[in-house]
Amino acid sequence: MKKFHLLLFLLFSFVSNSQTFVGDHERFPVFEECQRIDFDREESCFINTFKKKVIQEFQVPEVVLQDKFKGELVVLFEVDREGNFGVIYVDAPYQELKEEVKRVFTTLPKIDPATYNSRAINMHFRMPLRVPLDQNSWEEVTVERLESSDKPSLQKAVNEYDSIKTLQITNRRASSEINIPLSHELYSRFDDEVNRVGTNFHSASKPFVYSEVQPYYDFEAENEKLFKQTDSWLGRKLWNEHLFRFQGEDYWFTVDFGLDVQVGKDFESDLDVTYNNTRAAIFQGGLGEKFNFYSVVYENQGRFADYYNRYAESIKPGTEGAAIIPGRGIAKGFMGQAYDYPVAEGYLSFSPSKFFNLQFGHGKNFIGDGYRSLLLSDNASPYPFFKLNTTFWKIKYTNTWMSLRDVRPEVTGEDSYRTKFMANHYLSYNVTKRLNIGFFESVMWENDNNRGFDLNYLNPIIFYRAIEFSTGAQAGNAIIGLTGKFKWSDQFLTYGQWLIDEFSSVDVFGGEGSWKNKHGFQVGAKYFNAFNVPELYLQLEYNQVRPYTYSHNTITLNYGHTNQSMAHFWGANFKEVVGIARYKKGRMYGSFKGIYGKRGFDYNTPGDMANYGGNIYRVEEDRPFESAEIGQGNTVNSFFAETELGYIVNPVTNLKFFGSFIYRNFDAKTNTPAVFDNSTYWLNIGLRTDIFNWYYDY
């Protein structure tokens, strides 16, 4: 009986202890100096040893001493599962202080990590530090432990909704896989940085993502240089920040309200004013480090200078709509003399590894180093696309698959626009630290015989011209091109493109006479910090494209989308010289653009309906003769000049207040109803969120 009672007692004791056992205590990271310290003193030993190492190593930057700055900086840091120290965020008024904190942390040794239930965990801390350092007494320097997300807790699960709070905001976009908006002015700010001699950057495949430019150009630091000192919520949102932003441990997003509000006057028009009224909602963010998203919805109404309105109406769709606003989309009439044109763009961006980035969305792409591109430009309306960027060694390889539309009445059926598809690939290779060469190939095909998206063109490493030949000579329209860039110095580079449409060696190399010699080329130069003036950017570019380039005998297989060229804005049959100057100082900026061109138009009169090769949407059989030369047909000499002065209101959203003046002169050999002598003097002022390129130089 006694043995039974003893057994019962032992069993009861075991059950009681098993019910109250909570495992090992959480343990702090351990410096080598603290290895033999009692458990109860581990926390204080870690904190005191850490403070000692940081304060002994920290050196206040010279600029901070010169400014006699007195204040406080706050450091959020962690000790990870491997025992490495890492800076999460530094809140400091000087970039130099931030850099010094990061330097100090690189001197800290690897230590034993924190543990919970004998399992290594990340542990986060917060440390405020006063400057000058002699304002800190040893006791006043605190290191505060932050709750670790690795530690399991039932109470945490119960309160997880209330625990979702905004963390200290950092510029996650600067290191994300989000595209840098296609804005010539914005890209010119870091064009010199990515094109320094010795960099391995590939500058022709655009848009860039922030993470690939960040190593060369610190977006956060550059924006902070322009920040205004303000303590009010309205002031911060107007001058320095996103309208709304939220950041968790492994996700973030921002919401902004965009504007493009312009009012102007075309002095040669009977209309009282020109205007554009755009409101946009911009939503972007990231989930984890590899997945990002971006979306923008525009609601627009506008009326432009007469020449621009005429062009917009000349490319209007066949079944509905009053016009197509170039680069934006189909428009319906608004209040009799204006247009209403909604636009939406967006994409998902995912980088499964450092070598690959995949994007699926609705937007635009650009291939080239120039203002224009003869291969793929951003002057057409947005379109659905899937893109794969592969970057390794000295190579960047870009594959893009697109779904395009032909909206002309002669190809529209059952009140729906005609679908066609385009696939292209561009291989960029940095041969030396100065020389880059690239190869481009593109093919366009239509949905004939219910062909749909031809799986032959899904292969990213295939020669499209051979596939086009195997699927039928008229089954697609193939284009090939070469690009090149040479960096003479950190300040000066030259670039170029050579385009061949429907490659035939006999016609391409057989002289200039044949109309089948369909090619174009571009040469250009950029001069950064010109004449040693910081932020002065100069660019000179020459483009020419022979007649009938980009067109095809099959009515839909032209190199176009929604009645606009996917390459050069002018189509074909032209020569042009482009000169650009840009200057920026602080938030102020200015630019000048001058373009002189010789173009060949069709007459389109009862006496002459021939195709002279400028309109890429016309089939080639309508040509008047077998030979061809640039400027044939109704020759027009045109000149376009645009000056813009502006002020960057918010560098984070790129909101600008600006004024611009455009002079345009059209001098036609023969005046016809569509092409005639005219001049334009167009003045504009406005407030614009600059996240896409407006092209007025038609």
Secondary structure, DSSP 8 states (H G I E B T S, - for coil): -HHHHHHHHHHHHHHHHHHH---S--B--B-GGGTTS-GGGHHHHHHHHHHHHHHHH----HHHHHTT--EEEEEEEEE-TTS-EEEEEEE-S-HHHHHHHHHHHHTS---B-EEETTEEE-EEEEEEEEESGGG--TTT---EEE--TTS--HHHHHTTTTT--------GGGGSS-B----HHHHHTTHHHHTSTT-----SEES-BHHHHTTTS-HHHHHHHH-----SHHHHHHHTS-SEEEE-SSEEEEEEEEEEEEEEEETTSSSS-EEEEEEEEEEEEEETTTEEEEEEEEEEEEE--HHHHHHHHHT--SSS-SEEETTTEEEEEETTTEEE--EEEEEEEEEEETTEEEEEEEE--EESSSSS-SSB-S-S--EEEEEEEEEETTEEEEEEEEEEEE--TTT-BTTB-EEEEEEEEEEEEE-SSSEEEEEEEEEEEE-GGG--S-GGGG-TTS-HHHHHHHH-TTS-EEEEEEEEEEESSSSEEEEEEEEEES--HHHHSS-S-BTT--EEEEEEEEEETGGG-TTEEEEEEEEEE-TTTT--SSTT-SSEETTEESS-TT-SSEEEEEEEEEEEETTEEEEEEEEEEEEEE---BTTB----S--TTS-GGG-SSSB--TT-SEEEEEEEEEEEEEEEEETTTTEEEEEEEEEEEEEESS--SSS--EEEEEEEEEEEE--S------
